[in-house]
């Protein structure tokens, strides 16, 4: 899908923090603007968007996406995910591939494409997901998002790009909830957004994405699987995000030190991010 980009000098706005997606077929897309950050300043709207991948985007909804004015798309998916479902190209916008979980062979988020494409296959692996195993695996992945070398390298390039690159920007993975969820949470926390608001943004995936996936739950049940097993796979939980923040605290002590020591984003660049994205 190659289409013309809109005038990037007219950024999109949202009615309130966490407002519903302005692109009907991309239900888990949202603007990260509007939340209150450092010194009472608001996170700018129309500057940074989080999303799932673009597979559901319809031709009819392409103009609504164009209206966001996105100039850079950061794709956190694996090479295999990107190959099986490439991002569309938009004139005037660049795509940056960042394989966050390249160093992890067992991460559930990096294998979500299998769940989307053929839930029947997953039913055969129900034993691997039941009995709390899925929750345990995903919680472990959230700790990896903080310390895994590929995650650090990817998020370093992402945040450095936001500080010096072409905005508005959008970042996504497959479902837009784990690799994307941590990036959003870390970004908002660095900007001084309260933990309660960060958590609110994170948990919106349960309201936006999960209901849209009912056909997958139905197919999974028809194949003999227990749909409840898929809830932690397709949804998010407070304990998942808590694992990432716990890892930050244990390894780095603070979000600022995570950016500085873990990602190589020094204090000056952190200040640039705040100046760029806070009104």
C-alpha distance (Angstrom), angle and dihedral (degrees) to the residues before:
residue distance angle dihedral
X1 . . .
X2 3.81 . .
X3 3.77 114.8 .
X4 3.76 137.9 159.6
X5 3.79 118.7 -91.6
X6 3.79 120.6 -124.1
X7 3.79 125.1 -120.4
X8 3.80 102.1 -67.6
X9 3.80 90.1 -156.5
X10 3.80 88.8 75.1
X11 3.81 104.7 66.8
X12 3.79 121.3 -162.0
X13 3.79 120.7 -109.1
X14 3.79 133.9 -153.9
X15 3.78 129.8 -144.5
X16 3.80 94.1 -129.4
X17 3.82 141.6 -14.6
X18 3.78 111.1 -64.9
X19 3.80 93.3 12.5
X20 3.82 116.4 172.9
X21 3.77 117.8 -84.2
X22 3.81 114.4 -77.4
X23 3.82 86.9 -147.1
X24 3.79 108.6 69.6
X25 3.80 97.7 -154.7
X26 3.83 93.0 47.5
X27 3.78 97.1 65.0
X28 3.82 96.9 170.8
X29 3.80 95.0 51.3
X30 3.79 116.0 111.1
X31 3.77 141.4 161.7
X32 3.81 113.8 -112.5
X33 3.79 90.3 -149.2
X34 3.77 128.7 104.6
X35 3.79 100.3 49.9
X36 3.81 116.9 121.2
X37 3.80 112.8 -108.9
X38 3.80 138.6 170.6
X39 3.81 118.0 -12.2
X40 3.80 90.4 2.9
X41 3.80 92.0 -66.6
X42 3.80 116.9 144.4
X43 3.79 123.6 -123.3
X44 3.80 104.9 -108.9
X45 3.78 117.1 -105.6
X46 3.77 123.1 -133.9
X47 3.81 92.1 30.4
X48 3.81 106.9 89.6
X49 3.78 132.0 21.0
X50 3.80 132.8 -175.1
X51 3.79 122.9 -153.5
X52 3.76 149.7 153.6
X53 3.81 116.3 -105.3
X54 3.79 123.4 -65.1
X55 3.79 100.9 -108.7
X56 3.83 94.2 108.1
X57 3.83 94.0 49.2
X58 3.79 110.0 120.2
X59 3.78 127.2 -153.1
X60 3.80 88.6 -117.0
X61 3.80 90.6 56.7
X62 3.81 95.6 46.1
X63 3.85 92.6 93.0
X64 3.82 90.5 53.8
X65 3.79 89.6 52.6
X66 3.81 90.8 46.2
X67 3.78 89.7 53.8
X68 3.81 89.3 66.3
X69 3.80 88.4 69.8
X70 3.81 94.7 -138.6
X71 3.79 111.3 -177.7
X72 3.83 100.6 174.6
X73 3.81 128.3 36.2
X74 3.81 117.1 -164.4
X75 3.80 111.2 -158.4
X76 3.82 114.1 -160.9
X77 3.82 95.1 -174.8
X78 3.79 127.5 113.9
X79 3.79 121.8 -98.4
X80 3.81 89.1 -104.0
X81 3.80 92.4 52.1
X82 3.79 91.7 48.7
X83 3.80 91.8 47.8
X84 3.79 94.2 50.9
X85 3.81 94.3 45.9
X86 3.82 110.9 18.2
X87 3.77 118.9 -163.4
X88 3.80 114.5 -107.2
X89 3.78 116.8 -107.5
X90 3.78 121.7 -120.9
X91 3.78 123.4 -167.8
X92 3.79 110.7 -108.1
X93 3.81 94.1 19.8
X94 3.80 128.9 98.4
X95 3.81 127.9 -148.9
X96 3.80 120.4 -141.2
X97 3.81 118.1 -166.4
X98 3.83 114.5 -149.6
X99 3.82 115.1 174.7
X100 3.79 99.6 -153.0
X101 3.81 95.8 179.5
X102 3.80 98.7 37.9
X103 3.81 90.5 122.7
X104 3.81 94.0 51.6
X105 3.80 120.1 77.8
X106 3.81 97.3 -179.5
X107 3.79 103.4 45.6
X108 3.81 112.2 131.8
X109 3.84 94.6 -150.3
X110 3.80 91.1 59.5
X111 3.80 90.6 55.8
X112 3.80 99.5 47.3
X113 3.79 91.6 110.2
X114 3.81 87.9 74.3
X115 3.80 90.3 56.3
X116 3.79 91.7 50.4
X117 3.79 95.5 45.3
X118 3.80 102.4 42.7
X119 3.81 119.1 3.1
X120 3.81 89.0 177.8
X121 3.78 88.7 71.3
X122 3.77 90.2 54.8
X123 3.80 91.4 53.4
X124 3.79 87.4 67.2
X125 3.77 88.6 56.5
X126 3.79 94.3 49.2
X127 3.79 91.7 118.8
X128 3.78 89.3 61.7
X129 3.81 91.8 53.4
X130 3.82 102.9 37.5
X131 3.78 130.3 82.1
X132 3.78 93.3 42.7
X133 3.80 93.2 -58.5
X134 3.81 93.4 121.7
X135 3.80 91.7 50.5
X136 3.79 90.9 48.3
X137 3.80 92.9 48.8
X138 3.79 94.2 47.5
X139 3.81 92.6 46.0
X140 3.79 88.6 53.2
X141 3.81 89.8 50.2
X142 3.80 90.5 54.5
X143 3.80 89.0 57.3
X144 3.80 88.6 48.9
X145 3.79 89.6 54.1
X146 3.80 86.8 68.5
X147 3.80 101.3 42.3
X148 3.81 109.9 20.7
X149 3.83 109.6 112.3
X150 3.81 92.8 -131.6
X151 3.80 90.5 49.6
X152 3.78 92.3 50.1
X153 3.79 92.3 47.9
X154 3.80 92.7 47.1
X155 3.77 96.4 46.7
X156 3.81 90.3 44.5
X157 3.80 90.2 57.7
X158 3.79 91.3 43.5
X159 3.80 96.7 52.8
X160 3.78 93.2 39.8
X161 3.79 87.4 52.3
X162 3.79 92.1 51.2
X163 3.80 89.6 51.8
X164 3.79 95.9 49.7
X165 3.79 108.0 11.4
X166 3.77 138.2 87.2
X167 3.79 112.9 -67.2
X168 3.01 147.7 -135.5
X169 3.78 88.6 70.9
X170 3.79 136.6 -178.6
X171 3.80 128.3 -158.5
X172 3.77 128.9 -166.8
X173 3.79 148.1 156.3
X174 3.81 126.0 -166.4
X175 3.81 102.2 -66.6
X176 3.80 95.7 11.9
X177 3.78 94.2 -127.2
X178 3.83 115.4 92.5
X179 3.81 113.0 26.9
X180 3.78 86.8 26.1
X181 3.80 92.6 40.5
X182 3.79 94.2 57.3
X183 3.81 92.6 45.4
X184 3.81 90.1 52.9
X185 3.80 93.3 45.2
X186 3.80 93.4 48.6
X187 3.81 91.7 46.3
X188 3.81 95.0 49.5
X189 3.80 92.3 43.9
X190 3.81 91.4 52.3
X191 3.80 88.1 51.9
X192 3.80 89.9 55.5
X193 3.79 99.4 -105.0
X194 3.80 111.2 156.0
X195 3.77 119.5 -102.2
X196 3.81 90.7 -118.4
X197 3.81 91.1 56.6
X198 3.80 92.2 44.2
X199 3.79 88.8 52.9
X200 3.81 91.4 47.1
X201 3.80 91.1 55.3
X202 3.80 91.1 46.5
X203 3.81 95.1 50.2
X204 3.81 93.4 50.0
X205 3.80 86.9 87.0
X206 3.80 88.3 73.8
X207 3.81 89.9 58.8
X208 3.80 97.2 40.2
X209 3.80 109.9 32.8
X210 3.80 107.2 26.9
X211 3.85 97.0 59.5
X212 3.80 90.3 50.6
X213 3.81 89.9 57.9
X214 3.80 96.7 59.7
X215 3.85 91.6 116.5
X216 3.81 88.8 60.5
X217 3.80 91.5 50.5
X218 3.80 89.0 49.5
X219 3.81 93.3 50.2
X220 3.79 90.4 47.0
X221 3.81 90.7 53.2
X222 3.82 91.2 46.7
X223 3.80 88.8 54.2
X224 3.80 90.4 55.4
X225 3.79 100.1 -95.6
X226 3.80 129.0 131.2
X227 3.83 107.1 -114.0
X228 3.80 90.2 -150.2
X229 3.79 88.0 69.2
X230 3.80 89.7 64.5
X231 3.81 96.4 53.8
X232 3.83 95.6 86.0
X233 3.81 89.5 41.0
X234 3.80 95.5 55.9
X235 3.79 99.5 24.9
X236 3.79 135.7 51.9
X237 3.78 133.5 -117.8
X238 3.77 132.8 -157.4
X239 3.80 89.1 -123.5
X240 3.80 91.0 59.7
X241 3.79 93.8 57.7
X242 3.80 90.3 40.4
X243 3.81 88.6 60.2
X244 3.82 90.8 58.7
X245 3.78 93.0 47.8
X246 3.82 90.8 46.1
X247 3.79 88.7 53.2
X248 3.80 90.5 50.2
X249 3.79 90.0 51.4
X250 3.80 94.4 46.0
X251 3.80 96.6 45.6
X252 3.81 104.2 29.6
X253 3.80 108.5 12.5
X254 3.81 96.9 -135.4
X255 3.79 141.9 26.8
X256 3.80 90.2 -109.3
X257 3.80 91.5 55.4
X258 3.80 90.6 46.0
X259 3.78 88.6 57.1
X260 3.80 92.7 43.4
X261 3.80 102.3 40.6
X262 3.80 102.3 22.0
X263 3.79 100.1 38.9
X264 3.78 103.4 21.9
X265 3.80 91.5 -122.1
X266 3.80 101.5 141.7
X267 3.79 128.3 -151.5
X268 3.80 92.9 -93.7
X269 3.80 92.5 54.0
X270 3.79 90.4 45.0
X271 3.80 87.8 54.4
X272 3.80 89.3 49.6
X273 3.79 90.3 53.5
X274 3.80 90.4 52.3
X275 3.78 92.5 46.4
X276 3.80 91.6 47.8
X277 3.79 99.2 45.9
X278 3.82 104.0 30.8
X279 3.79 119.0 79.7
